[in-house]
Amino acid sequence: MHLKRLTLILIIMFYSLPAFGEIIKPNNGIEPIQVVKIQLRGLMNNDEPNKDSGIEQTWEFAHPNNQRYTGPLNKFKSMLKGASYSMLLNHKEHKVDQIYLTKEVAMYEVTIMDEEKKYYKFQWKVEKYKSSGPLKDCWLTTSVSQPLNMGSSI
């Protein structure tokens, strides 16, 4: 009996996951650290399964105020491909450390190693969306600092 129940739960969980390459949409069940990790995984594999799908995934979790400032999407893509943030695209590894967390705001220190094995640190701020609508109570990125170059891993 327990095996059947476990199998059913696993099947339901599997089918509720997004298909490979499908953009994950914000919902109020996604925790703030998960938001950062979803964005970083997308950027790490930016062109999988399609060109710039990682940037598009990151855009989905950008706070509407952030989108107004950095958008539209094509402008956001250009910004991420520019000198200030290009090291995020197709980076080799990342580490996320929580700096602080409240009921409304979370701040993380993100360290990435880029394709050239150089390390960079960012401050990644995520806030709970308070306005009405489909994003209400979803955690969304409100800012990402300029990178701090930490040097080479060699």
N, C-alpha and C positions, 0 to 999 in steps of 0.2 A: 504494500500500500504506500509506504513512504517513498519507495523508488519511483512509483508512478507519479506521485505528487512532485518530487524533485525533477523528474524528466519534464513534466508539464511546465513547471516554473522556468526551467532552462530554455524550453522552446519559446515561451512567451517573451523572455528576456532577449533571446536571439532575434526574434522578429520585430522587437521594438527598437532595436539599434538601427541607426541610419545605415543605408547601403554604402559600400565602399565608394568613396568619392562624393557622397551626398553631403551637402552643406548642413552642418548642425545649426539649428535655430535656437535662439535664446528661449529659455523657459525658467520659471521661478523655482524649479527643482535643481538647477545647476548652481553649485557652490562657487564662490569667487575664485578659489584656486583652480577649479576646473575650467573656468573661463580663460584664465591665463594659459593653462596647459593646452586647451583646445586651440587657442590662437598660435601658440608656439609650435605645436605639432603641424598645423597648417603651413606656417612659414618655413618650417624645417623641410617640408616636402612641397614647396610652393607650386611646382608644375605637375603634381600628381593629383588626380588623374588627368587634369587639363591645365593648360597654361594659366598661371596666376590664380589657380583655385585656392591656394593658401592665403593669398592676399584677400580674396573674396570671403573666405572663412573668417579672417580677422575682422573685416568690415562688418560682418553680421553681428559681432559682439562689441562694436564701437557704440558708445553712448550717442544718442541723437545729437546732443550738443557738440560732441567730438566730430561726428559726421558732418555737421554744418560747417565746422571750422576747417576740416581736412578734406572734405569732399568737393564734388561728387566722386564716385568710385574711381573714375579714370584719373582724377587728380591725386587721389589717395594712392593708387598704384604707382604713379610717377614719383610721389614722395617716398614711398618705400624702396623704390629702385634707385633713388638718389644717394649721394654720398653719406648722408646722415644715418640712414637706416638699412642700406643694402646688405650689411653684414647679417641681418636677420634672415634674409632669403637663403634657403638651402643650407642653413648652418648645420654643423655636425653634431652638436650636443647642447643641452641647456640644463640649467639648474634653477629652481625656484625656491626662494626662502621668504617666509612671511616676516614682514617687519611689524605690522600691526593689523588688527582686525576688530571692527566694531559691528554693530547691527546694520550700519549704513555704508561703511567705507572699509576697504581693505587695501593694504599697500604691500607690494612684494619687491624684493630685490631679485632680478633675473640676471643670471650670468650665462652668456652663450659663447661657444667656440665656433668661429666662422670657418669657411672652407679653407682658409689659409692658416688655420690653427692659431688664430689670434683670439684673445679673450676680450669681451666687452661686458660692462654692467649697465643695467637699466633700472630705473624705478618705474614700476608698473602699478597704476592706481585703478582700482575697480570700485564702482559705487552701485548701490541698489537704486534702480529707476523708480521714481516716486509718482510720476504723472500717471494718468489713467491710460487705458488702452492695452494692447496685447503685450507690451513690454513691462507693465506694472509689476514691481517687485523682482524683476530680473536683475542679475548682476551684470554690469556692462563696463567696459574700459572707458575711463574718462581722460586718462593721460598716460603717455609713455615718455620718459625723459630722453634727452639726448644721450647717446652712448658715452660711457667712460672707457677709454681704451686701457686695458689692463696688460697689454703686451702679448708676446708670443708664448706658446706652450713649449717651445724648444729652448 
